[in-house]
């Protein structure tokens, strides 16, 4: 892992709760270890990712809602 965005790494995505069932405990432990070697705050990043996903879902819902509303011309 070079000095890039560790929140976009495979190791990070392995640790996201929605993917937990896809990986063995040992794989998740190793992913966390690798991230922490680079002083990456795993728990903080997972929480931030969850907030960003909720905001993105809300924005998508609002956009779809606006597309469904009839357009009235004045």
DANORJO-V422356 format. One record per backbone hydrogen bond with DSSP energy under -0.5 kcal/mol. CO is the residue of the C=O (numbers start at 1). NH is the residue of the N-H. If there is no record, write none. Layout:
BEGIN
[[CO & NH] [CO & NH]]
END
This chain:
BEGIN
[[2 & 4] [4 & 6] [5 & 8] [6 & 9] [9 & 13] [10 & 14] [11 & 15] [12 & 15] [12 & 16] [13 & 16] [16 & 19] [17 & 20] [19 & 22] [20 & 23] [24 & 28] [25 & 29] [26 & 30] [27 & 31] [28 & 32] [29 & 33] [30 & 34] [31 & 35] [32 & 36] [33 & 37] [34 & 38] [35 & 38] [35 & 40] [36 & 39] [40 & 42] [41 & 45] [42 & 46] [43 & 47] [44 & 48] [45 & 49] [46 & 50] [47 & 51] [48 & 52] [49 & 53] [50 & 54] [51 & 55] [52 & 56] [53 & 57] [54 & 58] [55 & 59] [56 & 60] [57 & 61] [58 & 62] [59 & 63] [60 & 64] [61 & 65] [62 & 66] [63 & 67] [64 & 68] [65 & 69] [70 & 72] [71 & 73]]
END
